[in-house]
């Protein structure tokens, strides 16, 4: 059985590789919850699906036919689908569970699609759209949560408008031109997992997730704030003060800075030996 330190070390290592296997990286997120997870078995499954698609693609006459073959294999023959009834179940964020149950959320279903497509050398990338992760296959955008349904530019633009995203036209162009790398996809997966655990008031697991986010995205001070708040909930005053002080050093203009400072003062009183 791997230790948490070993698992996280592998996660951080794979996240930094320019040509990392996305599925292998995602499995390291799951490994912390399932320390006996058999990585090889799940990767071999994806290899097998890719081989099946490859046999069909050999007779495909164009990119559209190849795209249809991949979508049919993933969403019809293999039966992957969006888990609308249990959307916030943490298992939807663990790739092993998604493969076992054939159910997931947009980003984990996208990981399945992207991982198989990349094994075949297909032009597939993620689309890190707010609220709903998508995939781009060639010149088409697909929704993996809706069995690979095509999402037209107008639909994506309207979704951003409904979310009050500033300059939605510019944002759409940026999303399509700047696909997320492996690290960015892992960060989003962990962000979803954090929200799932918080909804269940599972602060211990939430802390474990945010700790990984602090290491994966060190340039984002918000993770320090979130980790400090979780330490506070878990009565770890010293660690909470450390993170909140580091956060204010890096985000001095936070509108809530006075509230955070008051929190630091109160926590410090509870730890008289705090240096």
C-alpha positions as CSV (number, residue, x, y, z in Angstrom):
1,X,0.0,0.0,0.0
2,X,1.4,3.4,-1.0
3,X,1.7,6.2,1.6
4,X,0.0,9.5,1.1
5,X,3.4,11.1,0.6
6,X,4.3,8.7,-2.1
7,X,1.0,9.2,-3.9
8,X,1.2,13.0,-3.8
9,X,4.8,12.9,-5.0
10,X,3.7,10.9,-8.0
11,X,0.8,13.3,-8.6
12,X,3.1,16.3,-8.6
13,X,5.6,14.6,-10.7
14,X,3.2,13.5,-13.4
15,X,1.5,16.9,-13.4
16,X,4.7,18.5,-14.4
17,X,5.4,16.3,-17.3
18,X,4.7,18.0,-20.7
19,X,3.5,14.8,-22.3
20,X,1.8,13.3,-19.3
21,X,-0.8,10.6,-19.7
22,X,-3.9,12.5,-18.5
23,X,-5.6,9.3,-17.3
24,X,-2.5,8.2,-15.3
25,X,-2.4,11.7,-13.7
26,X,-6.1,11.6,-12.8
27,X,-5.6,8.1,-11.2
28,X,-3.1,9.6,-8.8
29,X,-5.9,11.9,-7.5
30,X,-8.0,8.8,-6.9
31,X,-5.1,6.8,-5.3
32,X,-5.3,8.9,-2.1
33,X,-8.8,7.7,-1.5
34,X,-8.0,4.2,-2.9
35,X,-4.4,3.4,-2.0
36,X,-4.6,-0.1,-3.4
37,X,-5.8,1.2,-6.7
38,X,-4.4,-0.9,-9.7
39,X,-3.3,1.9,-12.1
40,X,-2.3,-0.6,-14.7
41,X,-5.7,-2.2,-14.9
42,X,-7.4,1.0,-15.7
43,X,-4.8,2.2,-18.2
44,X,-5.0,-1.2,-19.9
45,X,-8.8,-0.8,-20.1
46,X,-8.4,2.6,-21.9
47,X,-5.7,1.0,-24.2
48,X,-8.3,-1.7,-25.1
49,X,-11.0,0.8,-25.9
50,X,-8.6,2.8,-28.0
51,X,-7.6,-0.4,-29.9
52,X,-11.3,-1.1,-30.6
53,X,-11.8,2.4,-31.9
54,X,-8.7,2.1,-34.0
55,X,-10.0,-0.9,-35.8
56,X,-13.1,1.0,-36.8
57,X,-11.3,4.2,-37.6
58,X,-9.1,2.4,-40.2
59,X,-12.1,2.3,-42.5
60,X,-13.2,5.9,-41.6
61,X,-13.2,8.2,-44.7
62,X,-12.8,11.5,-42.9
63,X,-12.3,13.2,-39.5
64,X,-16.0,13.3,-38.9
65,X,-16.3,9.6,-39.2
66,X,-13.3,9.1,-36.9
67,X,-14.9,11.4,-34.4
68,X,-18.2,9.6,-34.6
69,X,-16.5,6.2,-34.1
70,X,-14.8,7.5,-30.9
71,X,-18.0,9.0,-29.5
72,X,-20.0,5.9,-30.3
73,X,-17.5,3.6,-28.6
74,X,-17.3,5.8,-25.5
75,X,-20.9,6.9,-25.0
76,X,-22.8,4.0,-26.6
77,X,-20.9,0.8,-26.6
78,X,-19.0,1.5,-23.3
79,X,-22.0,3.3,-21.8
80,X,-20.3,6.4,-20.3
81,X,-22.9,9.0,-19.3
82,X,-23.4,12.0,-17.1
83,X,-24.4,11.2,-13.5
84,X,-27.2,13.8,-13.3
85,X,-29.0,12.1,-10.4
86,X,-25.9,12.0,-8.1
87,X,-23.9,14.9,-9.6
88,X,-22.2,15.9,-6.4
89,X,-21.2,12.4,-5.4
90,X,-17.4,12.5,-4.8
91,X,-17.0,9.2,-6.8
92,X,-17.7,11.2,-9.9
93,X,-14.3,12.8,-9.5
94,X,-12.3,9.6,-9.1
95,X,-11.4,8.2,-12.5
96,X,-11.4,4.6,-11.3
97,X,-15.0,5.0,-10.1
98,X,-16.0,6.7,-13.3
99,X,-14.6,3.8,-15.3
100,X,-16.1,1.1,-13.0
101,X,-19.6,2.8,-12.9
102,X,-19.6,4.4,-16.3
103,X,-20.9,7.6,-14.7
104,X,-19.2,10.9,-14.1
105,X,-19.3,14.7,-14.3
106,X,-18.2,16.7,-17.4
107,X,-14.5,16.9,-16.6
108,X,-14.0,13.2,-15.7
109,X,-16.0,12.0,-18.7
110,X,-13.8,14.4,-20.7
111,X,-10.7,12.8,-19.2
112,X,-12.0,9.4,-20.5
113,X,-12.7,10.8,-24.0
114,X,-9.4,12.8,-24.2
115,X,-7.3,9.9,-22.9
116,X,-8.7,7.5,-25.5
117,X,-8.5,10.1,-28.3
118,X,-4.9,10.9,-27.5
119,X,-3.9,7.2,-27.5
120,X,-5.1,7.3,-31.1
121,X,-3.3,10.5,-32.1
122,X,-6.6,12.3,-32.6
123,X,-6.8,16.1,-32.4
124,X,-8.6,16.3,-29.0
125,X,-8.2,18.9,-26.3
126,X,-10.1,20.1,-23.3
127,X,-12.1,23.3,-23.2
128,X,-11.9,24.8,-19.7
129,X,-15.3,26.5,-20.0
130,X,-16.7,27.9,-16.7
131,X,-19.4,25.8,-15.1
132,X,-19.1,22.9,-17.6
133,X,-15.9,21.4,-19.0
134,X,-16.1,20.5,-22.7
135,X,-13.8,18.8,-25.2
136,X,-12.7,20.0,-28.6
137,X,-12.3,17.3,-31.3
138,X,-10.8,18.9,-34.4
139,X,-13.0,21.8,-35.3
140,X,-16.0,20.6,-33.2
141,X,-16.8,21.2,-29.5
142,X,-18.5,18.3,-27.7
143,X,-20.2,18.0,-24.4
144,X,-19.1,14.7,-22.8
145,X,-21.8,15.0,-20.1
146,X,-24.4,14.9,-22.9
147,X,-23.1,11.8,-24.6
148,X,-20.8,13.8,-26.9
149,X,-23.4,16.1,-28.2
150,X,-22.0,18.9,-30.4
151,X,-21.9,22.4,-28.8
152,X,-22.0,25.1,-31.5
153,X,-20.1,28.4,-31.0
154,X,-23.4,30.3,-30.5
155,X,-24.5,27.9,-27.7
156,X,-21.2,28.3,-25.9
157,X,-21.4,32.1,-26.3
158,X,-24.9,32.1,-24.9
159,X,-23.9,30.0,-21.9
160,X,-21.2,32.5,-21.0
161,X,-23.6,35.4,-21.4
162,X,-26.0,33.7,-19.0
163,X,-23.2,33.4,-16.5
164,X,-22.4,37.1,-16.9
165,X,-18.9,36.4,-18.0
166,X,-17.2,39.6,-19.1
167,X,-16.5,40.0,-22.8
168,X,-18.0,36.6,-23.7
169,X,-16.9,36.8,-27.3
170,X,-13.3,37.3,-26.3
171,X,-13.6,34.5,-23.7
172,X,-14.9,32.0,-26.2
173,X,-12.0,32.7,-28.6
174,X,-9.5,32.3,-25.7
175,X,-11.1,29.1,-24.5
176,X,-10.9,27.5,-27.9
177,X,-7.3,28.8,-28.6
178,X,-5.8,28.0,-25.2
179,X,-6.6,24.4,-24.2
180,X,-5.8,23.5,-20.6
181,X,-2.7,21.4,-19.9
182,X,-2.6,18.4,-17.6
183,X,-2.0,20.4,-14.5
184,X,-4.9,22.7,-15.2
185,X,-7.2,19.8,-15.7
186,X,-6.1,18.2,-12.4
187,X,-6.6,21.5,-10.6
188,X,-10.2,21.7,-11.9
189,X,-10.8,18.1,-10.9
190,X,-9.6,18.7,-7.4
191,X,-11.6,21.9,-7.2
192,X,-14.8,19.9,-7.9
193,X,-13.8,17.3,-5.4
194,X,-13.2,20.0,-2.7
195,X,-16.7,21.3,-3.3
196,X,-18.2,17.8,-3.1
197,X,-16.5,17.2,0.3
198,X,-17.4,20.6,1.6
199,X,-21.1,20.0,0.7
200,X,-20.9,16.9,3.0
201,X,-19.0,18.9,5.7
202,X,-16.2,16.5,5.3
203,X,-13.5,19.0,6.3
204,X,-10.7,16.4,6.7
205,X,-11.0,15.2,3.1
206,X,-11.5,18.8,2.0
207,X,-8.3,19.8,3.6
208,X,-6.5,16.9,1.9
209,X,-7.7,18.2,-1.5
210,X,-6.8,21.8,-0.8
211,X,-3.4,20.8,0.3
212,X,-2.8,19.2,-3.1
213,X,-4.1,22.4,-4.8
214,X,-1.6,24.5,-2.8
215,X,1.2,22.4,-4.3
216,X,-0.2,22.0,-7.8
217,X,-1.0,25.7,-8.2
218,X,1.4,27.6,-6.0
219,X,0.7,30.9,-7.9
220,X,-2.9,31.0,-6.7
221,X,-3.0,32.4,-3.2
222,X,-6.7,31.6,-2.8
223,X,-5.8,28.0,-2.0
224,X,-3.9,29.3,1.0
225,X,-6.9,31.2,2.2
226,X,-9.1,28.1,1.7
227,X,-6.6,25.8,3.5
228,X,-6.4,28.3,6.4
229,X,-10.2,28.3,6.7
230,X,-10.2,24.5,6.8
231,X,-7.5,24.4,9.4
232,X,-9.6,26.8,11.5
233,X,-12.6,24.5,11.2
234,X,-10.5,21.6,12.3
235,X,-9.1,23.6,15.4
236,X,-5.6,23.7,14.0
237,X,-5.1,27.4,15.0
238,X,-1.3,27.5,14.4
239,X,-1.6,26.2,10.8
240,X,-4.6,28.4,10.1
241,X,-2.7,31.5,11.2
242,X,0.3,30.6,9.1
243,X,-1.8,30.1,5.9
244,X,-3.9,33.2,6.4
245,X,-0.9,35.4,7.1
246,X,0.8,34.1,3.9
247,X,-2.4,34.7,2.0
248,X,-2.6,38.4,3.1
249,X,1.0,38.9,2.2
250,X,0.3,37.7,-1.3
251,X,-3.2,39.2,-1.6
252,X,-3.1,42.5,0.4
253,X,-5.9,44.1,-1.5
254,X,-8.5,41.4,-0.7
255,X,-11.8,43.2,0.1
256,X,-12.1,40.9,3.1
257,X,-8.6,41.6,4.5
258,X,-9.9,43.3,7.7
259,X,-12.1,40.3,8.5
260,X,-9.2,37.9,7.8
261,X,-6.9,40.0,10.1
262,X,-9.5,39.8,12.9
263,X,-9.6,36.1,12.4
264,X,-5.8,35.8,12.7
265,X,-5.9,37.9,15.9
266,X,-8.6,35.7,17.5
267,X,-6.8,32.5,16.5
268,X,-3.5,33.8,17.8
269,X,-5.1,34.4,21.2
270,X,-6.0,30.8,21.4
271,X,-2.4,29.8,20.8
272,X,-0.4,31.9,23.4
273,X,2.9,30.2,22.4
274,X,2.5,31.0,18.7
275,X,5.6,32.5,17.3
